[in-house]
């Protein structure tokens, strides 16, 4: 495996982690926001923090190379499907 391929793989794993943080954070925000006294603050604060984490993460992972950014994006999108499937499975088990 070449060094560049290793960087792509690491970028994809980083994207997975960033996606899990983003989408699990979204799920957590929805759970807290629905019962919060000031839900707008929860939702606004959450989107700002989650977006900042993801943008900084993508910037650091890409290191100015679009290929790494693409690999990170693929991992991020995969994380969305993983988190959605996990949450659906949890909802079915608790029903």
Residue pairs with C-beta under 8 A, 6 or more apart in sequence:
1 9
4 67
7 68
8 67
8 68
8 71
9 71
10 61
11 61
11 62
11 68
11 69
11 71
11 72
11 75
12 71
12 72
12 74
12 75
12 78
13 75
14 57
14 61
14 72
14 75
15 58
15 61
15 71
15 72
15 73
15 74
15 75
15 76
15 77
15 78
15 79
16 75
16 76
16 78
16 79
16 82
17 57
17 75
17 79
18 53
18 54
18 57
18 58
18 61
18 72
18 75
18 76
18 79
19 75
19 76
19 77
19 78
19 79
19 80
19 82
19 83
20 79
20 82
20 83
21 50
21 53
21 54
22 50
22 53
22 54
22 76
22 79
23 79
23 80
23 83
23 84
24 83
25 46
25 49
25 50
26 46
26 50
27 83
27 87
29 42
29 43
29 46
29 50
32 42
33 39
33 42
33 43
33 46
36 42
54 76
57 72
58 69
58 72
58 73
58 76
61 68
61 69
61 72
62 68
62 69
62 72
